[in-house]
Amino acid sequence: MKKKNKKLHFEPTIFRDWSIAYCELAQISATQEFKKQFGWRYTDLIFGWDGKKETLYRAIEEHIHGMFNFMKMRIKKDRGFIKQISSTLLKNIKEYQKLVEGWLNLDFKKADKQEILAIFSQLKAKYLPLLPRFLIIMYFPQQLELYYQDYKEKLKRGNAICLKTRPQVDKILAPLTEEVLRKIGSYALQKVGFKNYDKFGRFLTIEEIENLLTSAYSKAQISKLKEKLYKRRKYFLFADGKVRLTPLKTYLKSRKWELIEHGAESGTRMVKGMPTYIVKRFIKGKVKIVENKEELHKIQKGDVIIAPMTTPEYAPIFRKVSAIVTDEGGITCHAAIVSRELKVPCIVGTKIATRIFQDNDYVEVNTRKGEIKLLKRK
């Protein structure tokens, strides 16, 4: 008898600029590896690329309620569970950082295919066990802050450990892994004579990278691969372990799942979110919408950056902006951490700010109320 699908409702939770290989590793780690380590798992992670950014969709039944109930049970059985997760993660991430930085310093032009293939295999083996632990550290405080505040006092010790651990891991795990994966993808395409290999290496799957490093490719095979990569550069959906060109809603409907969309009424001039660094004064400035790191050049001193989310790659511009606003994120997200460290006014979790405001809008940011208001549209 065929197993019936769970009724799941997916929503956008993270915006990034990841390669397909990274999406694939994250999906394997959050499903198969999470189950292997802890006996709990996500049913699926869905990644959608729109030509500018990747959106990670997860089911609220799992990334909010499922994860929290799993954590509650583990902490009930073992009060030191989060401390153990943190100490193991911090130890392993230091070892991982040393290993990855060694690969990044390698001259890929002088390396042969077997050497790069060995690095790729080792990267996968080292990365997969790390992500489930990081997901616990990353999302447990956010669940407490947004959805389970009644448990905050009871679980404050674990919450404090997570808040201290996340920044130490956040700047290493995804950024360095992604950097190595892009170098490997570009190398693999270059070795078969693919033009513009630096632009298209990020759109290769794990299997395609391995095939390029181990097999001889004919002109016909390279032409077919080129066609695939050009399509993926414009749009792709990575779901259930496969790269698809299917629209998100079509895929969800085929699984009898639903999409939660965060809309806004026509003419909306003000949005609200969660303040993570509060100042008494109102901040006024010109908006710059930044959907990925390639658009950071737009930022001028005093601008209000409005982004889906921020990542460690955004670091150079944080001292220039007058305020930070994001669509997604919670108390432990990257923007929240940076805003508190640098004392930059910040509001996260607006859901719709990047769709309401436009480049060069003049806005007022009120961190006491968590409001961003349009004052003037150029």
LOPAZA-839633 format. One record per residue (C-alpha): residue number from 0; residue in one letter; x, y, z. Coordinates in Angstrom, 3 decimals. Layout:
% residues N
+-----+--------+----------+----------+----------+
! num ! residu !     east !    north !       up !
+-----+--------+----------+----------+----------+
! NUM !      A !        X !        Y !        Z !
...
+-----+--------+----------+----------+----------+
//
This chain:
% residues 378
+-----+--------+----------+----------+----------+
! num ! residu !     east !    north !       up !
+-----+--------+----------+----------+----------+
!   0 !      M !    0.000 !    0.000 !    0.000 !
!   1 !      K !    1.374 !    3.414 !   -1.022 !
!   2 !      K !    2.223 !    5.674 !    1.914 !
!   3 !      K !    0.070 !    8.810 !    2.051 !
!   4 !      N !    1.850 !   12.182 !    1.974 !
!   5 !      K !    1.789 !   14.279 !    5.114 !
!   6 !      K !   -0.205 !   17.492 !    4.687 !
!   7 !      L !    2.507 !   20.156 !    4.744 !
!   8 !      H !    2.444 !   23.940 !    4.299 !
!   9 !      F !    5.668 !   25.418 !    2.942 !
!  10 !      E !    6.819 !   28.997 !    3.410 !
!  11 !      P !    9.977 !   30.956 !    2.479 !
!  12 !      T !   12.426 !   30.849 !    5.390 !
!  13 !      I !   15.896 !   31.717 !    4.068 !
!  14 !      F !   17.237 !   33.657 !    1.084 !
!  15 !      R !   20.745 !   32.860 !   -0.090 !
!  16 !      D !   23.022 !   32.659 !   -3.128 !
!  17 !      W !   23.983 !   28.982 !   -3.091 !
!  18 !      S !   25.162 !   26.557 !   -5.747 !
!  19 !      I !   23.027 !   23.531 !   -6.634 !
!  20 !      A !   25.660 !   21.254 !   -5.071 !
!  21 !      Y !   25.305 !   23.128 !   -1.773 !
!  22 !      C !   21.506 !   22.836 !   -1.911 !
!  23 !      E !   21.906 !   19.121 !   -2.484 !
!  24 !      L !   24.283 !   18.661 !    0.458 !
!  25 !      A !   21.967 !   20.688 !    2.723 !
!  26 !      Q !   18.950 !   18.625 !    1.653 !
!  27 !      I !   20.739 !   15.318 !    2.296 !
!  28 !      S !   22.008 !   16.554 !    5.650 !
!  29 !      A !   18.619 !   17.845 !    6.856 !
!  30 !      T !   16.782 !   14.683 !    5.857 !
!  31 !      Q !   18.936 !   11.544 !    5.759 !
!  32 !      E !   21.773 !   12.675 !    8.058 !
!  33 !      F !   19.431 !   14.282 !   10.622 !
!  34 !      K !   17.478 !   11.023 !   10.803 !
!  35 !      K !   20.704 !    9.024 !   11.173 !
!  36 !      Q !   21.992 !   11.158 !   14.058 !
!  37 !      F !   18.833 !   12.027 !   15.969 !
!  38 !      G !   15.935 !    9.920 !   14.709 !
!  39 !      W !   14.048 !   12.992 !   13.451 !
!  40 !      R !   14.124 !   14.565 !    9.992 !
!  41 !      Y !   12.670 !   17.061 !    7.583 !
!  42 !      T !   10.503 !   15.517 !    4.894 !
!  43 !      D !   12.049 !   17.825 !    2.318 !
!  44 !      L !   13.837 !   21.124 !    1.812 !
!  45 !      I !   12.852 !   22.980 !   -1.357 !
!  46 !      F !   15.183 !   25.516 !   -2.989 !
!  47 !      G !   13.963 !   27.912 !   -5.682 !
!  48 !      W !   16.358 !   30.021 !   -7.811 !
!  49 !      D !   14.884 !   33.065 !   -9.609 !
!  50 !      G !   18.025 !   34.293 !  -11.364 !
!  51 !      K !   19.086 !   36.505 !   -8.431 !
!  52 !      K !   18.680 !   34.580 !   -5.211 !
!  53 !      E !   17.787 !   31.219 !   -3.784 !
!  54 !      T !   14.721 !   30.875 !   -1.563 !
!  55 !      L !   14.601 !   27.968 !    0.862 !
!  56 !      Y !   11.061 !   26.738 !    1.570 !
!  57 !      R !   10.288 !   24.561 !    4.598 !
!  58 !      A !    7.082 !   23.223 !    6.074 !
!  59 !      I !    5.907 !   25.058 !    9.194 !
!  60 !      E !    4.771 !   21.729 !   10.631 !
!  61 !      E !    8.447 !   20.709 !   10.654 !
!  62 !      H !   10.812 !   23.694 !   10.846 !
!  63 !      I !    8.719 !   25.288 !   13.633 !
!  64 !      H !    6.602 !   22.733 !   15.470 !
!  65 !      G !    8.336 !   19.482 !   14.543 !
!  66 !      M !   11.803 !   20.773 !   15.371 !
!  67 !      F !   10.672 !   22.328 !   18.654 !
!  68 !      N !    8.875 !   19.188 !   19.849 !
!  69 !      F !   11.932 !   17.115 !   18.926 !
!  70 !      M !   14.130 !   19.498 !   20.954 !
!  71 !      K !   11.762 !   19.537 !   23.915 !
!  72 !      M !   11.820 !   15.742 !   24.103 !
!  73 !      R !   15.612 !   15.553 !   23.829 !
!  74 !      I !   16.130 !   18.194 !   26.533 !
!  75 !      K !   13.645 !   16.381 !   28.795 !
!  76 !      K !   15.696 !   13.198 !   28.467 !
!  77 !      D !   19.053 !   14.968 !   28.756 !
!  78 !      R !   19.398 !   18.480 !   30.197 !
!  79 !      G !   22.896 !   18.745 !   28.780 !
!  80 !      F !   21.753 !   17.996 !   25.208 !
!  81 !      I !   22.243 !   21.523 !   23.789 !
!  82 !      K !   25.563 !   21.981 !   25.595 !
!  83 !      Q !   26.777 !   18.704 !   24.098 !
!  84 !      I !   25.574 !   19.700 !   20.622 !
!  85 !      S !   27.349 !   23.061 !   20.942 !
!  86 !      S !   30.685 !   21.738 !   22.209 !
!  87 !      T !   30.838 !   19.005 !   19.559 !
!  88 !      L !   29.880 !   21.460 !   16.809 !
!  89 !      L !   32.472 !   24.062 !   17.867 !
!  90 !      K !   35.213 !   21.441 !   18.014 !
!  91 !      N !   34.309 !   19.983 !   14.618 !
!  92 !      I !   33.872 !   23.366 !   12.931 !
!  93 !      K !   37.416 !   24.403 !   13.877 !
!  94 !      E !   38.777 !   21.219 !   12.309 !
!  95 !      Y !   36.560 !   21.751 !    9.270 !
!  96 !      Q !   37.675 !   25.373 !    8.878 !
!  97 !      K !   41.338 !   24.373 !    8.877 !
!  98 !      L !   40.684 !   21.698 !    6.269 !
!  99 !      V !   38.588 !   23.929 !    3.976 !
! 100 !      E !   40.969 !   26.887 !    4.170 !
! 101 !      G !   43.744 !   24.529 !    3.088 !
! 102 !      W !   41.711 !   23.595 !    0.009 !
! 103 !      L !   40.974 !   27.232 !   -0.777 !
! 104 !      N !   44.704 !   28.010 !   -0.735 !
! 105 !      L !   45.345 !   25.199 !   -3.214 !
! 106 !      D !   46.288 !   26.212 !   -6.763 !
! 107 !      F !   43.499 !   24.440 !   -8.657 !
! 108 !      K !   45.228 !   25.096 !  -12.000 !
! 109 !      K !   48.067 !   22.779 !  -10.981 !
! 110 !      A !   45.821 !   20.068 !   -9.481 !
! 111 !      D !   44.753 !   16.952 !  -11.382 !
! 112 !      K !   41.220 !   15.533 !  -11.519 !
! 113 !      Q !   41.892 !   12.769 !   -8.998 !
! 114 !      E !   43.119 !   15.280 !   -6.425 !
! 115 !      I !   40.030 !   17.477 !   -6.846 !
! 116 !      L !   37.740 !   14.437 !   -6.767 !
! 117 !      A !   39.337 !   13.367 !   -3.464 !
! 118 !      I !   38.756 !   16.881 !   -2.033 !
! 119 !      F !   35.128 !   16.772 !   -3.185 !
! 120 !      S !   34.555 !   13.394 !   -1.531 !
! 121 !      Q !   36.161 !   14.549 !    1.707 !
! 122 !      L !   34.149 !   17.781 !    1.707 !
! 123 !      K !   30.868 !   15.846 !    1.474 !
! 124 !      A !   31.880 !   13.429 !    4.222 !
! 125 !      K !   32.895 !   16.221 !    6.615 !
! 126 !      Y !   30.018 !   18.611 !    5.892 !
! 127 !      L !   27.027 !   16.273 !    6.137 !
! 128 !      P !   27.321 !   15.512 !    9.899 !
! 129 !      L !   27.785 !   19.199 !   10.783 !
! 130 !      L !   24.582 !   20.724 !    9.412 !
! 131 !      P !   22.000 !   18.882 !   11.612 !
! 132 !      R !   23.767 !   20.205 !   14.718 !
! 133 !      F !   23.922 !   23.709 !   13.278 !
! 134 !      L !   20.207 !   23.635 !   12.396 !
! 135 !      I !   19.453 !   22.890 !   16.057 !
! 136 !      I !   21.637 !   25.766 !   17.255 !
! 137 !      M !   20.258 !   28.144 !   14.635 !
! 138 !      Y !   16.524 !   27.573 !   14.952 !
! 139 !      F !   15.894 !   26.661 !   18.587 !
! 140 !      P !   16.215 !   30.300 !   19.848 !
! 141 !      Q !   14.104 !   31.563 !   16.954 !
! 142 !      Q !   11.316 !   29.125 !   17.801 !
! 143 !      L !   11.400 !   30.219 !   21.445 !
! 144 !      E !   11.346 !   33.900 !   20.526 !
! 145 !      L !    8.593 !   33.778 !   17.909 !
! 146 !      Y !    6.361 !   30.836 !   18.759 !
! 147 !      Y !    7.070 !   29.303 !   22.182 !
! 148 !      Q !    7.707 !   32.191 !   24.559 !
! 149 !      D !    6.068 !   30.305 !   27.426 !
! 150 !      Y !    9.156 !   28.046 !   27.416 !
! 151 !      K !   11.759 !   30.849 !   27.325 !
! 152 !      E !   12.409 !   30.952 !   31.063 !
! 153 !      K !   12.455 !   27.180 !   31.439 !
! 154 !      L !   14.843 !   26.698 !   28.522 !
! 155 !      K !   16.885 !   29.895 !   28.887 !
! 156 !      R !   20.167 !   28.051 !   29.526 !
! 157 !      G !   19.984 !   26.187 !   26.229 !
! 158 !      N !   18.843 !   29.346 !   24.484 !
! 159 !      A !   21.901 !   31.259 !   25.757 !
! 160 !      I !   24.249 !   28.514 !   24.524 !
! 161 !      C !   22.687 !   28.658 !   21.048 !
! 162 !      L !   22.973 !   32.454 !   20.886 !
! 163 !      K !   26.670 !   32.253 !   21.747 !
! 164 !      T !   27.459 !   29.356 !   19.413 !
! 165 !      R !   25.688 !   30.402 !   16.228 !
! 166 !      P !   27.888 !   33.392 !   15.217 !
! 167 !      Q !   31.025 !   31.255 !   15.545 !
! 168 !      V !   29.693 !   28.666 !   13.115 !
! 169 !      D !   27.634 !   30.875 !   10.788 !
! 170 !      K !   30.653 !   32.612 !    9.247 !
! 171 !      I !   32.386 !   29.307 !    8.472 !
! 172 !      L !   30.036 !   26.465 !    7.569 !
! 173 !      A !   28.024 !   27.740 !    4.591 !
! 174 !      P !   30.370 !   30.479 !    3.240 !
! 175 !      L !   33.533 !   28.365 !    3.112 !
! 176 !      T !   31.755 !   25.234 !    1.890 !
! 177 !      E !   30.082 !   27.211 !   -0.884 !
! 178 !      E !   33.394 !   28.780 !   -1.919 !
! 179 !      V !   35.064 !   25.378 !   -2.309 !
! 180 !      L !   32.064 !   23.926 !   -4.170 !
! 181 !      R !   32.130 !   26.782 !   -6.689 !
! 182 !      K !   35.848 !   26.298 !   -7.302 !
! 183 !      I !   35.311 !   22.574 !   -7.833 !
! 184 !      G !   32.346 !   23.135 !  -10.180 !
! 185 !      S !   34.264 !   25.680 !  -12.250 !
! 186 !      Y !   37.313 !   23.393 !  -12.366 !
! 187 !      A !   35.195 !   20.457 !  -13.559 !
! 188 !      L !   33.699 !   22.494 !  -16.424 !
! 189 !      Q !   37.051 !   23.983 !  -17.386 !
! 190 !      K !   38.581 !   20.524 !  -17.718 !
! 191 !      V !   36.075 !   19.576 !  -20.434 !
! 192 !      G !   36.620 !   22.844 !  -22.312 !
! 193 !      F !   33.432 !   24.603 !  -21.194 !
! 194 !      K !   33.511 !   28.342 !  -21.905 !
! 195 !      N !   32.358 !   30.692 !  -19.131 !
! 196 !      Y !   33.049 !   27.919 !  -16.611 !
! 197 !      D !   33.222 !   30.453 !  -13.737 !
! 198 !      K !   29.611 !   31.511 !  -14.337 !
! 199 !      F !   28.114 !   28.045 !  -14.712 !
! 200 !      G !   29.993 !   25.828 !  -12.246 !
! 201 !      R !   27.487 !   26.703 !   -9.522 !
! 202 !      F !   24.623 !   25.137 !  -11.515 !
! 203 !      L !   26.085 !   21.609 !  -11.502 !
! 204 !      T !   24.666 !   18.784 !   -9.378 !
! 205 !      I !   26.876 !   16.549 !   -7.242 !
! 206 !      E !   26.470 !   13.703 !   -9.745 !
! 207 !      E !   27.389 !   15.962 !  -12.687 !
! 208 !      I !   30.543 !   17.191 !  -10.919 !
! 209 !      E !   31.602 !   13.629 !  -10.194 !
! 210 !      N !   30.925 !   12.564 !  -13.787 !
! 211 !      L !   32.927 !   15.481 !  -15.179 !
! 212 !      L !   35.866 !   14.545 !  -12.947 !
! 213 !      T !   35.797 !   10.836 !  -13.779 !
! 214 !      S !   34.509 !   10.505 !  -17.359 !
! 215 !      A !   35.464 !   11.653 !  -20.841 !
! 216 !      Y !   32.854 !   13.969 !  -22.378 !
! 217 !      S !   32.052 !   14.103 !  -26.096 !
! 218 !      K !   31.125 !   17.334 !  -27.870 !
! 219 !      A !   27.496 !   16.174 !  -27.959 !
! 220 !      Q !   27.476 !   15.557 !  -24.181 !
! 221 !      I !   29.029 !   18.954 !  -23.475 !
! 222 !      S !   26.432 !   20.602 !  -25.738 !
! 223 !      K !   23.606 !   18.849 !  -23.875 !
! 224 !      L !   25.043 !   19.861 !  -20.500 !
! 225 !      K !   25.433 !   23.446 !  -21.705 !
! 226 !      E !   21.739 !   23.547 !  -22.623 !
! 227 !      K !   20.785 !   22.358 !  -19.117 !
! 228 !      L !   23.016 !   24.885 !  -17.371 !
! 229 !      Y !   21.727 !   27.843 !  -19.403 !
! 230 !      K !   18.171 !   26.948 !  -18.375 !
! 231 !      R !   19.131 !   26.541 !  -14.718 !
! 232 !      R !   20.887 !   29.902 !  -14.723 !
! 233 !      K !   17.476 !   31.543 !  -15.266 !
! 234 !      Y !   15.406 !   29.305 !  -12.993 !
! 235 !      F !   15.479 !   26.006 !  -11.169 !
! 236 !      L !   13.714 !   24.220 !   -8.356 !
! 237 !      F !   15.631 !   21.724 !   -6.227 !
! 238 !      A !   13.151 !   19.454 !   -4.471 !
! 239 !      D !   13.079 !   15.834 !   -3.327 !
! 240 !      G !   16.765 !   15.541 !   -4.255 !
! 241 !      K !   16.311 !   16.547 !   -7.908 !
! 242 !      V !   16.823 !   19.640 !  -10.069 !
! 243 !      R !   13.571 !   20.601 !  -11.764 !
! 244 !      L !   12.310 !   23.350 !  -14.055 !
! 245 !      T !    8.810 !   22.912 !  -12.649 !
! 246 !      P !    7.112 !   25.953 !  -11.040 !
! 247 !      L !    7.023 !   25.728 !   -7.242 !
! 248 !      K !    3.236 !   25.681 !   -6.976 !
! 249 !      T !    2.987 !   22.908 !   -9.579 !
! 250 !      Y !    5.473 !   20.776 !   -7.664 !
! 251 !      L !    3.732 !   21.366 !   -4.321 !
! 252 !      K !    0.363 !   20.511 !   -5.852 !
! 253 !      S !    1.766 !   17.217 !   -7.182 !
! 254 !      R !    2.730 !   16.301 !   -3.587 !
! 255 !      K !   -0.595 !   17.584 !   -2.182 !
! 256 !      W !    1.294 !   20.266 !   -0.269 !
! 257 !      E !    0.519 !   23.987 !   -0.085 !
! 258 !      L !    2.425 !   27.259 !   -0.277 !
! 259 !      I !    2.007 !   29.972 !    2.366 !
! 260 !      E !    2.403 !   33.335 !    0.664 !
! 261 !      H !    3.023 !   36.555 !    2.550 !
! 262 !      G !    1.255 !   39.258 !    0.563 !
! 263 !      A !    0.640 !   42.955 !    0.998 !
! 264 !      E !   -2.323 !   45.162 !    0.211 !
! 265 !      S !   -2.048 !   47.511 !   -2.742 !
! 266 !      G !   -0.772 !   50.931 !   -1.709 !
! 267 !      T !    0.936 !   49.692 !    1.473 !
! 268 !      R !    3.343 !   52.381 !    2.709 !
! 269 !      M !    4.457 !   50.886 !    5.998 !
! 270 !      V !    5.641 !   47.431 !    7.130 !
! 271 !      K !    6.418 !   45.972 !   10.532 !
! 272 !      G !    9.011 !   43.531 !   11.798 !
! 273 !      M !   11.070 !   42.569 !   14.852 !
! 274 !      P !   13.598 !   45.161 !   16.096 !
! 275 !      T !   16.966 !   43.599 !   16.984 !
! 276 !      Y !   18.864 !   46.795 !   17.784 !
! 277 !      I !   16.754 !   49.693 !   19.040 !
! 278 !      V !   17.649 !   53.388 !   19.020 !
! 279 !      K !   15.535 !   56.268 !   20.352 !
! 280 !      R !   15.753 !   58.442 !   17.236 !
! 281 !      F !   13.977 !   57.824 !   13.925 !
! 282 !      I !   16.344 !   56.833 !   11.116 !
! 283 !      K !   15.706 !   58.453 !    7.751 !
! 284 !      G !   17.479 !   57.417 !    4.598 !
! 285 !      K !   17.435 !   56.299 !    1.007 !
! 286 !      V !   16.506 !   52.658 !    0.322 !
! 287 !      K !   18.751 !   50.223 !   -1.527 !
! 288 !      I !   17.243 !   46.805 !   -2.268 !
! 289 !      V !   20.002 !   44.163 !   -2.221 !
! 290 !      E !   18.895 !   40.698 !   -3.321 !
! 291 !      N !   22.362 !   39.117 !   -3.419 !
! 292 !      K !   26.018 !   39.944 !   -2.803 !
! 293 !      E !   26.505 !   41.045 !   -6.440 !
! 294 !      E !   24.270 !   44.069 !   -5.685 !
! 295 !      L !   26.259 !   45.318 !   -2.675 !
! 296 !      H !   28.003 !   47.893 !   -4.877 !
! 297 !      K !   24.773 !   49.944 !   -4.844 !
! 298 !      I !   25.156 !   50.837 !   -1.153 !
! 299 !      Q !   26.248 !   54.409 !   -0.352 !
! 300 !      K !   26.964 !   55.845 !    3.084 !
! 301 !      G !   23.743 !   56.492 !    5.008 !
! 302 !      D !   21.531 !   54.200 !    2.909 !
! 303 !      V !   18.918 !   51.905 !    4.447 !
! 304 !      I !   19.670 !   48.412 !    3.166 !
! 305 !      I !   16.568 !   46.269 !    2.585 !
! 306 !      A !   17.364 !   42.645 !    1.782 !
! 307 !      P !   15.664 !   39.237 !    1.849 !
! 308 !      M !   18.339 !   38.256 !    4.395 !
! 309 !      T !   21.978 !   39.158 !    5.017 !
! 310 !      T !   24.987 !   36.824 !    5.064 !
! 311 !      P !   28.624 !   37.110 !    6.195 !
! 312 !      E !   29.533 !   38.293 !    2.668 !
! 313 !      Y !   27.650 !   41.549 !    3.402 !
! 314 !      A !   30.153 !   42.537 !    6.123 !
! 315 !      P !   31.931 !   45.339 !    4.165 !
! 316 !      I !   28.791 !   47.490 !    3.906 !
! 317 !      F !   27.374 !   47.279 !    7.434 !
! 318 !      R !   29.396 !   50.233 !    8.728 !
! 319 !      K !   28.139 !   52.367 !    5.827 !
! 320 !      V !   24.381 !   51.883 !    6.255 !
! 321 !      S !   22.117 !   53.839 !    8.604 !
! 322 !      A !   19.766 !   50.867 !    9.145 !
! 323 !      I !   19.239 !   47.216 !    8.189 !
! 324 !      V !   15.845 !   45.765 !    7.219 !
! 325 !      T !   15.191 !   42.148 !    6.154 !
! 326 !      D !   12.234 !   40.076 !    4.975 !
! 327 !      E !   13.128 !   36.985 !    6.971 !
! 328 !      G !   15.005 !   36.125 !   10.136 !
! 329 !      G !   14.579 !   36.236 !   13.882 !
! 330 !      I !   16.509 !   37.132 !   16.999 !
! 331 !      T !   19.460 !   34.878 !   16.036 !
! 332 !      C !   19.685 !   35.599 !   12.306 !
! 333 !      H !   22.833 !   37.069 !   10.785 !
! 334 !      A !   21.448 !   40.617 !   10.483 !
! 335 !      A !   20.305 !   40.554 !   14.126 !
! 336 !      I !   23.705 !   39.410 !   15.383 !
! 337 !      V !   25.618 !   41.975 !   13.313 !
! 338 !      S !   23.277 !   44.818 !   14.289 !
! 339 !      R !   23.866 !   44.168 !   17.983 !
! 340 !      E !   27.643 !   43.864 !   17.518 !
! 341 !      L !   27.995 !   47.042 !   15.446 !
! 342 !      K !   25.086 !   48.955 !   17.044 !
! 343 !      V !   23.308 !   49.436 !   13.722 !
! 344 !      P !   19.505 !   49.999 !   13.905 !
! 345 !      C !   17.854 !   46.870 !   12.561 !
! 346 !      I !   14.427 !   45.338 !   11.926 !
! 347 !      V !   14.093 !   41.729 !   10.715 !
! 348 !      G !   11.236 !   39.423 !    9.751 !
! 349 !      T !    9.106 !   41.950 !    7.836 !
! 350 !      K !    8.191 !   39.256 !    5.258 !
! 351 !      I !    7.446 !   41.772 !    2.508 !
! 352 !      A !    9.811 !   44.788 !    2.747 !
! 353 !      T !   11.710 !   43.965 !   -0.468 !
! 354 !      R !    8.384 !   43.919 !   -2.350 !
! 355 !      I !    6.938 !   47.092 !   -0.819 !
! 356 !      F !    9.921 !   49.408 !   -1.178 !
! 357 !      Q !   12.048 !   50.320 !   -4.188 !
! 358 !      D !   15.546 !   51.631 !   -4.771 !
! 359 !      N !   15.831 !   55.329 !   -3.853 !
! 360 !      D !   12.612 !   55.437 !   -1.811 !
! 361 !      Y !   13.055 !   57.766 !    1.164 !
! 362 !      V !   11.942 !   55.988 !    4.353 !
! 363 !      E !   11.718 !   56.407 !    8.104 !
! 364 !      V !   12.830 !   53.515 !   10.317 !
! 365 !      N !   11.319 !   53.406 !   13.810 !
! 366 !      T !   13.099 !   50.632 !   15.723 !
! 367 !      R !   11.074 !   51.217 !   18.908 !
! 368 !      K !    7.907 !   50.116 !   17.104 !
! 369 !      G !    9.574 !   47.908 !   14.484 !
! 370 !      E !    8.169 !   50.035 !   11.639 !
! 371 !      I !    9.507 !   51.134 !    8.251 !
! 372 !      K !    7.462 !   53.924 !    6.658 !
! 373 !      L !    7.619 !   55.296 !    3.115 !
! 374 !      L !    8.067 !   59.080 !    3.185 !
! 375 !      K !    8.807 !   59.826 !   -0.449 !
! 376 !      R !    9.013 !   57.830 !   -3.677 !
! 377 !      K !   11.345 !   59.166 !   -6.347 !
+-----+--------+----------+----------+----------+
//
